[in-house]
Amino acid sequence: MKIARMETFQVPPRWLLLRIETDDGVVGWGEPVVEGRAGAVEAAIGELADYLIGRDPLRIEDHWQVLTKGGFYRGGPVLSSAVAGIDQALWDIAGKARSLPVYDLLGGPVRERVRIYGWIGGDRPDELADHARRQIDGGLTAVKMNGSGELTAIDTPARTRDIVQRVEAVRVAVGDDHDIALDFHGRFTPAMSRRVLPLLEPYLPLFVEEPVVPELTRDIGRIAASTSIPIALGERLFSRWDFRDALQAGIAVAQPDLSHAGGISEVRRIAAAAETYGVSVAPHCPLGPISLAASLQIDVAIPNFLIQEQSLGIHYNESSDLLDYLVDTSVLELRDGHIDRPTGPGLGIEVDEALVRRVAKEHRWRSPIWRHPDGSLAEW
Ligand SMILES: [Mg+2]
């Protein structure tokens, strides 16, 4: 079997899909994208295809080594995401060629269902509480919210208390039998982090995500030591080497993204590295159905899985949503806040290729640019 063709498709709302076809007709799908940089990743795929066309798709590890290291320059979001999508598609092919789910090629399942959480949004505490209640009533057992809007380096008591009141409102709404996770998108300085996180401890969040920007990952130990709240991060780290400082510093939850951190091959290794520090894994996934399907294969295969993100109804998905590109949406259906272990071959999904071809066109989704009142750039 040889790789015969590689095609990419930019599709709404902000995704890039990759189709790899072999000379004997097996098709694998991947989702290689950096949010806001779909065109750059697409160009990288084109460059990597020069090496892959004509080669055996089943030599996944050797291809991973060549694609990540063979170009001399390595790492970073664009290259790592391009490799991630290729890796997903090759595992999809490997599973389909042997009529097995990917997790069966990784040692078999260790769980029967995957716990997921849903996003909640709203400007005011009562709006957030309402949304949380609706998600719990809909069957979810955990929700995640943005912990704040933009923040200055040491923000006012009023802004600080607003953060606390929002969390308090959601805790009251969902009760103690459900979980709340808080994402700060790197908006805290270390000083704000040490000021605010202890105030949130009474509400027992499942975790606090990215309190500071990834450039400060090396210093995350000081923040972890300042609070009893479990610290999560990793959506902007791209390899097991990127995770090394964070694991040593004492994070509680690693959040590699299957579409950014080198795909199924590398996220499985990140999970094993995390396990040696007693760290749980909660794959980041605000993206599309292939990224989620790849995440589920890992979730089912690793012992230290915690909870899975997914983008159903997420604020980014304005023009189309998670399930639009699947022939059979039941494989990603929620039951009691979980998705059942997928049983189909490869990634366990069937992509609606006709729809993908019909709607594919360059999109220009970009991350919002936020500014402080004085005009300087704020972390989004
Ligand atoms: Mg996040």
Boltz pocket constraint, residues with backbone or C-beta under 6 A from the ligand:
constraints:
  - pocket:
      binder: B
      contacts: [[A, 183], [A, 185], [A, 209], [A, 210], [A, 235]]
      max_distance: 6.0
